[in-house]
Amino acid sequence: MNLLTLTILLPLVGVLALAIAPRENTKNIKLIALGSSVITLISSLLMLTKYKFGVQGFQLVSSHSWFKVFNINYAVGIDGLALVLILLTTVLVPIVVVGGWNEAENGRWSVKTYYILILVLETFMVAVFAATDVFLFYVIFEAMLVPVYFLIGGFGRGDRGAAALKFLLYSLFGGLLMLAAVIGIFVISVHQGHASFDVTQLSHLKISHNTQDWLFLGFFIAFAIKAPLFPFHTWLPGAARSATPGTSILVLGVLDKVGTYGMIRFCLALFPEATKTFAPYIIVLALISIIYGAFLAIGQKDLNSLIAFTSISHFGFIVLGIFALTSQGITGASLYMVNHGFSTAALFLVGGWMIERRKSTQVADFGGLQRITPVMAWSFFIAGLSALALPGLSSFVSEFLVLLGTFTRYPAAAVVGTLGIILAALYVLILVQRALHGPLQEGNEDTPDLNLREKVAIAPVIVALVLLGFYPKPAIHTINPMTSQVLSQVHVSDPTPLAGR
């Protein structure tokens, strides 16, 4: 067992501890969940000491035979992209536990069940970013649906049952398409004499253009649903409205990144010709997501729905950067996954506390909070500024790289994408004006500011937003080798700068 496998399994140790803990002692249950998530975070940080930066390929590799007949293995390893996403996951889970300390109290099932689901989901999220066997990736990709379904349906609010079911059906449909593509590429590997599900070996297969197109679509649609990308996004607003803040953070902050991660890891690496064929069409979908998500966010009156639609716009930027097929675009998109995770976490954390205090999700009901809850208001304001990519905060660097990388290959697409920045300023500043400023709304007079526990939860997120805004170099340096390798697999290089033409 290497350090990566240990990091995957540690949350399950917490699950075992929770399973034998008395159900009635909710405080101990929460402390066990927090302790398990913190130990997992420490284990993931220790991986940094073993990781060789600036080197291409997978590291901390571990492989054990699973089903020998089909050459399916438990095979894990990480490159720069997987490393930063695993770190994002292990940082956010303890923040979710601390920030949502009481959010499982009124669920359909016990508090113990809630935290068991959270820790099981953490194991799946770390494992899915580490899997280098395509079949193992598919199994985990599908298994993640189970804890999320029960977290939304069992501990959410409003029409939680319908939201959970819609999420499940959309994801299962995408998973079936991926399974067909996984079987297809395995059959091709058998015919070429080396049956394998290993992603590195599969990337060397010789596949005809027509076959690549069909296999690419099988993977891409599954990832576009997970991301979510227009027009596969319609499950997201309902899930965001119904889920608890902690569940929303893990779904939008981490789980949805599996979609964009999969596009880089599998669509680009395994199907280079199909990638170049479909890239212009996918860029159109990305631009629609950017503009469509932003316009709908501007008109939202429900706070959770507004945050969900901003995420659709942001995922449009990520997909735009990926399929621009430039080093700046892919690096910017990869960094955007991390930055979006932190900015979304901040929005849902503080938004959840506002909703809990006001007993309402309507933006208009929060008016004037800045006067009486300055710490909460400023935390929400900083999260909003990060969402609109203000220079000095984390999203600016990634958004700039995405647009720069897109402009070198698709200038018109970059110009249209820039409109998303203007719209982001509108939906964030309108939200801040309505929710925090203006006359103090009736019922807000005695609203308490953040307590110590809430300050502890939001502080590392704010620090990450600022630190990655002013000094993103370590993250970019970690991601760059992966970017170079992917571009070589797709057989493309950066366009010649306009000034040199």
KEBAKOL-332426 format. One record per residue (C-alpha): residue in three letters; residue number from 1; x, y, z. Coordinates in steps of 0.1 Angstrom, whole numbers, plus 5000, padded with zeros to 4 digits. Example, Ala and Ser with C-alpha at 12.3 -4.5 7.8 and 13.67 -1.06 7.14 Angstrom:
2
r  k  xx  yy  zz
ALA  1  5123  4955  5078 .
SER  2  5137  4989  5071 .
This chain:
501
r  k  xx  yy  zz
MET  1  5000  5000  5000 .
ASN  2  5015  5033  4989 .
LEU  3  5007  5068  5002 .
LEU  4  4981  5074  4974 .
THR  5  4962  5042  4982 .
LEU  6  4964  5051  5019 .
THR  7  4948  5085  5011 .
ILE  8  4920  5068  4992 .
LEU  9  4912  5044  5020 .
LEU  10  4915  5066  5051 .
PRO  11  4880  5080  5049 .
LEU  12  4867  5044  5049 .
VAL  13  4885  5039  5083 .
GLY  14  4864  5069  5095 .
VAL  15  4833  5051  5081 .
LEU  16  4841  5020  5102 .
ALA  17  4846  5042  5133 .
LEU  18  4813  5059  5126 .
ALA  19  4796  5025  5121 .
ILE  20  4803  5014  5157 .
ALA  21  4798  5048  5173 .
PRO  22  4765  5053  5192 .
ARG  23  4739  5070  5170 .
GLU  24  4726  5092  5198 .
ASN  25  4760  5109  5205 .
THR  26  4759  5133  5175 .
LYS  27  4788  5154  5188 .
ASN  28  4812  5124  5188 .
ILE  29  4800  5114  5154 .
LYS  30  4808  5148  5140 .
LEU  31  4842  5148  5157 .
ILE  32  4850  5114  5142 .
ALA  33  4841  5126  5108 .
LEU  34  4861  5157  5112 .
GLY  35  4891  5138  5125 .
SER  36  4890  5113  5096 .
SER  37  4888  5141  5070 .
VAL  38  4917  5160  5087 .
ILE  39  4939  5129  5087 .
THR  40  4930  5123  5050 .
LEU  41  4941  5159  5043 .
ILE  42  4974  5154  5061 .
SER  43  4980  5122  5041 .
SER  44  4973  5141  5008 .
LEU  45  4997  5168  5019 .
LEU  46  5024  5142  5025 .
MET  47  5021  5132  4989 .
LEU  48  5036  5166  4980 .
THR  49  5068  5154  4997 .
LYS  50  5069  5123  4975 .
TYR  51  5059  5140  4943 .
LYS  52  5085  5150  4917 .
PHE  53  5075  5183  4902 .
GLY  54  5083  5191  4866 .
VAL  55  5081  5155  4855 .
GLN  56  5056  5141  4830 .
GLY  57  5036  5109  4836 .
PHE  58  5020  5093  4866 .
GLN  59  5037  5090  4899 .
LEU  60  5030  5072  4932 .
VAL  61  5018  5044  4909 .
SER  62  5002  5012  4924 .
SER  63  4987  4984  4904 .
HIS  64  4971  4951  4916 .
SER  65  4952  4926  4895 .
TRP  66  4915  4927  4899 .
PHE  67  4899  4906  4872 .
LYS  68  4927  4888  4854 .
VAL  69  4904  4874  4827 .
PHE  70  4897  4909  4813 .
ASN  71  4930  4924  4825 .
ILE  72  4912  4948  4848 .
ASN  73  4934  4962  4876 .
TYR  74  4933  4983  4906 .
ALA  75  4957  5008  4891 .
VAL  76  4962  5043  4905 .
GLY  77  4987  5071  4900 .
ILE  78  4987  5109  4898 .
ASP  79  5001  5136  4876 .
GLY  80  4999  5173  4883 .
LEU  81  4962  5177  4874 .
ALA  82  4952  5147  4896 .
LEU  83  4973  5160  4924 .
VAL  84  4958  5195  4926 .
LEU  85  4922  5181  4924 .
ILE  86  4929  5155  4951 .
LEU  87  4942  5183  4973 .
LEU  88  4911  5204  4965 .
THR  89  4890  5175  4976 .
THR  90  4908  5168  5009 .
VAL  91  4908  5205  5018 .
LEU  92  4871  5210  5012 .
VAL  93  4858  5180  5030 .
PRO  94  4869  5191  5066 .
ILE  95  4857  5226  5057 .
VAL  96  4823  5211  5048 .
VAL  97  4822  5192  5081 .
VAL  98  4830  5223  5102 .
GLY  99  4810  5248  5082 .
GLY  100  4779  5226  5081 .
TRP  101  4781  5214  5117 .
ASN  102  4743  5213  5122 .
GLU  103  4730  5209  5087 .
ALA  104  4723  5171  5090 .
GLU  105  4701  5175  5121 .
ASN  106  4667  5176  5103 .
GLY  107  4674  5150  5077 .
ARG  108  4653  5120  5068 .
TRP  109  4680  5097  5083 .
SER  110  4704  5100  5112 .
VAL  111  4734  5123  5116 .
LYS  112  4756  5092  5115 .
THR  113  4743  5083  5081 .
TYR  114  4750  5118  5068 .
TYR  115  4787  5117  5077 .
ILE  116  4791  5081  5065 .
LEU  117  4778  5092  5031 .
ILE  118  4802  5122  5032 .
LEU  119  4833  5101  5039 .
VAL  120  4823  5074  5014 .
LEU  121  4819  5102  4988 .
GLU  122  4854  5115  4997 .
THR  123  4869  5081  4991 .
PHE  124  4853  5079  4957 .
MET  125  4863  5115  4947 .
VAL  126  4900  5109  4956 .
ALA  127  4899  5075  4939 .
VAL  128  4883  5088  4907 .
PHE  129  4911  5113  4902 .
ALA  130  4937  5087  4909 .
ALA  131  4924  5059  4887 .
THR  132  4946  5050  4857 .
ASP  133  4926  5019  4847 .
VAL  134  4897  5030  4825 .
PHE  135  4873  5003  4839 .
LEU  136  4882  5012  4875 .
PHE  137  4875  5049  4866 .
TYR  138  4841  5039  4852 .
VAL  139  4831  5019  4883 .
ILE  140  4840  5048  4906 .
PHE  141  4824  5073  4883 .
GLU  142  4791  5054  4887 .
ALA  143  4795  5045  4924 .
MET  144  4798  5082  4933 .
LEU  145  4761  5086  4923 .
VAL  146  4750  5066  4953 .
PRO  147  4761  5088  4982 .
VAL  148  4752  5120  4963 .
TYR  149  4717  5106  4956 .
PHE  150  4711  5099  4993 .
LEU  151  4727  5131  5004 .
ILE  152  4703  5152  4983 .
GLY  153  4672  5130  4987 .
GLY  154  4677  5123  5024 .
PHE  155  4691  5155  5038 .
GLY  156  4680  5182  5013 .
ARG  157  4651  5206  5014 .
GLY  158  4621  5214  4992 .
ASP  159  4615  5190  4963 .
ARG  160  4646  5170  4972 .
GLY  161  4633  5136  4960 .
ALA  162  4627  5149  4924 .
ALA  163  4660  5167  4924 .
ALA  164  4679  5136  4935 .
LEU  165  4661  5114  4910 .
LYS  166  4668  5138  4881 .
PHE  167  4705  5139  4890 .
LEU  168  4706  5101  4892 .
LEU  169  4688  5095  4859 .
TYR  170  4709  5121  4840 .
SER  171  4742  5106  4854 .
LEU  172  4731  5070  4847 .
PHE  173  4723  5078  4811 .
GLY  174  4758  5094  4807 .
GLY  175  4774  5064  4824 .
LEU  176  4757  5039  4800 .
LEU  177  4772  5058  4771 .
MET  178  4806  5057  4787 .
LEU  179  4803  5020  4794 .
ALA  180  4796  5013  4758 .
ALA  181  4827  5034  4748 .
VAL  182  4848  5016  4774 .
ILE  183  4838  4982  4761 .
GLY  184  4845  4995  4725 .
ILE  185  4880  5006  4732 .
PHE  186  4888  4974  4751 .
VAL  187  4876  4953  4721 .
ILE  188  4899  4973  4699 .
SER  189  4928  4967  4723 .
VAL  190  4921  4930  4721 .
HIS  191  4921  4930  4683 .
GLN  192  4954  4948  4683 .
GLY  193  4970  4921  4705 .
HIS  194  4974  4937  4739 .
ALA  195  4941  4936  4759 .
SER  196  4942  4964  4784 .
PHE  197  4922  4991  4803 .
ASP  198  4954  5010  4812 .
VAL  199  4950  5046  4800 .
THR  200  4986  5049  4790 .
GLN  201  4985  5018  4768 .
LEU  202  4951  5027  4753 .
SER  203  4965  5061  4742 .
HIS  204  4988  5042  4718 .
LEU  205  4961  5023  4700 .
LYS  206  4956  5029  4663 .
ILE  207  4919  5037  4659 .
SER  208  4902  5048  4627 .
HIS  209  4888  5083  4626 .
ASN  210  4851  5072  4624 .
THR  211  4855  5048  4653 .
GLN  212  4873  5075  4673 .
ASP  213  4844  5099  4668 .
TRP  214  4818  5075  4682 .
LEU  215  4840  5065  4712 .
PHE  216  4848  5101  4719 .
LEU  217  4811  5110  4720 .
GLY  218  4804  5082  4744 .
PHE  219  4829  5096  4769 .
PHE  220  4823  5133  4762 .
ILE  221  4785  5132  4767 .
ALA  222  4790  5115  4800 .
PHE  223  4815  5141  4811 .
ALA  224  4794  5170  4797 .
ILE  225  4765  5158  4819 .
LYS  226  4787  5156  4849 .
ALA  227  4804  5190  4842 .
PRO  228  4776  5203  4835 .
LEU  229  4778  5218  4800 .
PHE  230  4749  5232  4780 .
PRO  231  4725  5215  4770 .
PHE  232  4732  5187  4796 .
HIS  233  4730  5210  4826 .
THR  234  4693  5210  4835 .
TRP  235  4698  5187  4865 .
LEU  236  4720  5212  4883 .
PRO  237  4697  5240  4894 .
GLY  238  4672  5217  4911 .
ALA  239  4700  5198  4928 .
ALA  240  4716  5231  4941 .
ARG  241  4682  5244  4954 .
SER  242  4675  5211  4972 .
ALA  243  4709  5200  4985 .
THR  244  4724  5212  5018 .
PRO  245  4752  5237  5015 .
GLY  246  4778  5211  5023 .
THR  247  4765  5187  4996 .
SER  248  4763  5216  4971 .
ILE  249  4800  5224  4978 .
LEU  250  4811  5188  4972 .
VAL  251  4789  5184  4941 .
LEU  252  4797  5217  4924 .
GLY  253  4832  5222  4939 .
VAL  254  4846  5188  4934 .
LEU  255  4823  5162  4918 .
ASP  256  4815  5182  4887 .
LYS  257  4852  5186  4881 .
VAL  258  4853  5149  4873 .
GLY  259  4836  5158  4840 .
THR  260  4862  5183  4829 .
TYR  261  4890  5162  4843 .
GLY  262  4877  5133  4823 .
MET  263  4877  5154  4791 .
ILE  264  4914  5160  4795 .
ARG  265  4924  5126  4808 .
PHE  266  4903  5104  4784 .
CYS  267  4888  5124  4755 .
LEU  268  4919  5143  4746 .
ALA  269  4944  5115  4754 .
LEU  270  4926  5086  4739 .
PHE  271  4909  5102  4708 .
PRO  272  4932  5129  4694 .
GLU  273  4917  5130  4659 .
ALA  274  4881  5131  4672 .
THR  275  4892  5158  4696 .
LYS  276  4903  5180  4667 .
THR  277  4872  5171  4648 .
PHE  278  4847  5181  4675 .
ALA  279  4867  5209  4692 .
PRO  280  4850  5238  4672 .
TYR  281  4815  5225  4680 .
ILE  282  4823  5220  4716 .
ILE  283  4837  5255  4718 .
VAL  284  4803  5267  4706 .
LEU  285  4786  5248  4734 .
ALA  286  4811  5263  4759 .
LEU  287  4804  5298  4747 .
ILE  288  4766  5292  4750 .
SER  289  4772  5279  4785 .
ILE  290  4791  5311  4794 .
ILE  291  4765  5335  4781 .
TYR  292  4734  5314  4789 .
GLY  293  4745  5307  4825 .
ALA  294  4754  5343  4831 .
PHE  295  4721  5357  4818 .
LEU  296  4701  5333  4838 .
ALA  297  4721  5341  4869 .
ILE  298  4713  5378  4865 .
GLY  299  4676  5371  4867 .
GLN  300  4676  5346  4896 .
LYS  301  4658  5355  4928 .
ASP  302  4667  5323  4946 .
LEU  303  4702  5325  4960 .
ASN  304  4711  5288  4955 .
SER  305  4698  5288  4919 .
LEU  306  4719  5320  4912 .
ILE  307  4751  5303  4924 .
ALA  308  4742  5272  4903 .
PHE  309  4738  5292  4871 .
THR  310  4771  5311  4877 .
SER  311  4788  5276  4879 .
ILE  312  4773  5267  4845 .
SER  313  4789  5299  4831 .
HIS  314  4823  5291  4848 .
PHE  315  4823  5255  4835 .
GLY  316  4818  5270  4800 .
PHE  317  4852  5288  4805 .
ILE  318  4868  5256  4817 .
VAL  319  4856  5236  4786 .
LEU  320  4866  5265  4764 .
GLY  321  4901  5264  4777 .
ILE  322  4904  5226  4773 .
PHE  323  4892  5225  4737 .
ALA  324  4912  5255  4726 .
LEU  325  4940  5230  4725 .
THR  326  4967  5254  4736 .
SER  327  4991  5252  4766 .
GLN  328  4977  5284  4781 .
GLY  329  4941  5272  4776 .
ILE  330  4945  5237  4791 .
THR  331  4967  5250  4820 .
GLY  332  4942  5278  4827 .
ALA  333  4912  5254  4825 .
SER  334  4930  5230  4850 .
LEU  335  4937  5259  4874 .
TYR  336  4901  5271  4869 .
MET  337  4889  5238  4883 .
VAL  338  4907  5244  4915 .
ASN  339  4898  5281  4918 .
HIS  340  4862  5275  4910 .
GLY  341  4861  5249  4937 .
PHE  342  4872  5274  4963 .
SER  343  4850  5303  4951 .
THR  344  4820  5280  4949 .
ALA  345  4827  5267  4984 .
ALA  346  4829  5303  4998 .
LEU  347  4796  5312  4981 .
PHE  348  4777  5282  4993 .
LEU  349  4792  5283  5028 .
VAL  350  4783  5319  5035 .
GLY  351  4751  5317  5015 .
GLY  352  4741  5287  5036 .
TRP  353  4747  5306  5068 .
MET  354  4726  5335  5055 .
ILE  355  4697  5312  5046 .
GLU  356  4699  5294  5079 .
ARG  357  4697  5328  5098 .
ARG  358  4670  5343  5076 .
LYS  359  4650  5311  5069 .
SER  360  4647  5321  5033 .
THR  361  4665  5315  5000 .
GLN  362  4652  5347  4984 .
VAL  363  4679  5373  4976 .
ALA  364  4656  5402  4984 .
ASP  365  4651  5390  5020 .
PHE  366  4688  5396  5029 .
GLY  367  4688  5433  5023 .
GLY  368  4710  5454  5046 .
LEU  369  4730  5426  5062 .
GLN  370  4763  5445  5057 .
ARG  371  4753  5469  5085 .
ILE  372  4747  5443  5112 .
THR  373  4768  5412  5100 .
PRO  374  4800  5428  5086 .
VAL  375  4822  5397  5087 .
MET  376  4796  5375  5070 .
ALA  377  4789  5402  5044 .
TRP  378  4826  5408  5036 .
SER  379  4832  5371  5033 .
PHE  380  4803  5368  5008 .
PHE  381  4816  5399  4990 .
ILE  382  4851  5385  4986 .
ALA  383  4836  5352  4973 .
GLY  384  4816  5371  4948 .
LEU  385  4846  5391  4936 .
SER  386  4864  5359  4931 .
ALA  387  4835  5346  4910 .
LEU  388  4837  5376  4887 .
ALA  389  4874  5371  4883 .
LEU  390  4886  5403  4900 .
PRO  391  4924  5408  4896 .
GLY  392  4941  5398  4928 .
LEU  393  4918  5369  4934 .
SER  394  4922  5333  4922 .
SER  395  4897  5331  4893 .
PHE  396  4913  5360  4874 .
VAL  397  4945  5342  4866 .
SER  398  4928  5311  4853 .
GLU  399  4902  5330  4833 .
PHE  400  4929  5352  4818 .
LEU  401  4949  5321  4807 .
VAL  402  4918  5305  4792 .
LEU  403  4910  5336  4771 .
LEU  404  4946  5341  4762 .
GLY  405  4950  5305  4751 .
THR  406  4917  5306  4732 .
PHE  407  4925  5339  4714 .
THR  408  4957  5324  4698 .
ARG  409  4937  5298  4680 .
TYR  410  4900  5310  4680 .
PRO  411  4901  5348  4683 .
ALA  412  4863  5352  4677 .
ALA  413  4855  5327  4704 .
ALA  414  4878  5346  4729 .
VAL  415  4860  5378  4721 .
VAL  416  4826  5363  4728 .
GLY  417  4839  5346  4759 .
THR  418  4851  5380  4772 .
LEU  419  4814  5390  4773 .
GLY  420  4810  5365  4801 .
ILE  421  4833  5386  4823 .
ILE  422  4811  5416  4818 .
LEU  423  4780  5396  4826 .
ALA  424  4797  5381  4857 .
ALA  425  4803  5416  4870 .
LEU  426  4766  5423  4866 .
TYR  427  4752  5392  4883 .
VAL  428  4777  5394  4912 .
LEU  429  4773  5431  4919 .
ILE  430  4736  5430  4915 .
LEU  431  4735  5401  4940 .
VAL  432  4758  5420  4965 .
GLN  433  4737  5452  4962 .
ARG  434  4704  5433  4968 .
ALA  435  4716  5410  4995 .
LEU  436  4740  5431  5015 .
HIS  437  4733  5467  5010 .
GLY  438  4702  5489  5008 .
PRO  439  4676  5493  5035 .
LEU  440  4676  5468  5063 .
GLN  441  4649  5443  5056 .
GLU  442  4623  5436  5083 .
GLY  443  4633  5405  5102 .
ASN  444  4671  5410  5098 .
GLU  445  4675  5433  5128 .
ASP  446  4688  5406  5151 .
THR  447  4707  5385  5126 .
PRO  448  4739  5373  5143 .
ASP  449  4773  5376  5126 .
LEU  450  4796  5346  5120 .
ASN  451  4805  5327  5151 .
LEU  452  4840  5313  5158 .
ARG  453  4833  5279  5142 .
GLU  454  4820  5296  5110 .
LYS  455  4850  5319  5109 .
VAL  456  4873  5289  5112 .
ALA  457  4855  5272  5083 .
ILE  458  4856  5302  5059 .
ALA  459  4891  5315  5067 .
PRO  460  4911  5288  5047 .
VAL  461  4888  5293  5017 .
ILE  462  4894  5331  5017 .
VAL  463  4931  5325  5022 .
ALA  464  4931  5302  4992 .
LEU  465  4912  5327  4970 .
VAL  466  4938  5354  4978 .
LEU  467  4969  5332  4977 .
LEU  468  4961  5317  4944 .
GLY  469  4953  5351  4931 .
PHE  470  4986  5367  4940 .
TYR  471  5009  5337  4937 .
PRO  472  4995  5309  4914 .
LYS  473  5030  5298  4903 .
PRO  474  5032  5266  4924 .
ALA  475  4999  5253  4910 .
ILE  476  5007  5263  4874 .
HIS  477  5042  5247  4878 .
THR  478  5025  5215  4890 .
ILE  479  5000  5214  4861 .
ASN  480  5023  5224  4832 .
PRO  481  5039  5190  4826 .
MET  482  5005  5174  4822 .
THR  483  4996  5201  4797 .
SER  484  5026  5194  4776 .
GLN  485  5020  5157  4776 .
VAL  486  4983  5161  4766 .
LEU  487  4992  5184  4737 .
SER  488  5018  5159  4725 .
GLN  489  4992  5131  4727 .
VAL  490  4967  5152  4706 .
HIS  491  4996  5161  4682 .
VAL  492  4991  5198  4684 .
SER  493  5013  5227  4693 .
ASP  494  5006  5263  4703 .
PRO  495  4999  5286  4673 .
THR  496  5025  5310  4662 .
PRO  497  5020  5344  4680 .
LEU  498  5002  5369  4658 .
ALA  499  5032  5393  4661 .
GLY  500  5054  5367  4646 .
ARG  501  5033  5359  4616 .
